[in-house]
Amino acid sequence: MPRQPDRMTRPPPGTPVWIDKALVEQTIAVWQRYYREPLTEADAVEMLISVGNLVSLLGRSHQHPDG
């Protein structure tokens, strides 16, 4: 049985402030074509946090010439 999309009334605790409803909706719109099962808003938040962590890590390593 396919997962039913959940309805995010507010981001889960600990969600970065840069993740808003519009960004979640855009993430789902862009990525849904690559997934067989429907993406949920929670899936999109998880994707965004992961990408944010990657960007943060890359930014830190770029700041340190030895890193």
C-alpha positions, 0 to 999 in steps of 0.5 A: 500500500502506498504511503499517504502524504502527511500534512505538515502544519509546522516543521518538526522540532529541530528543523532549521529556520530556512526550511519553510512550507514553500521550500518543502513543496518545491522539493517534493515537486522537483524530486517526486519524479524520481521516486515510485512512492509518493514523497511526504513533507517529512521526506522533503524535510529530511532531504533538505536537512541532509543537503544543508548538512553537506553544504555546511560541511563543504563550506567548513572544509573550504574555509580551512586551506589544510582541510 
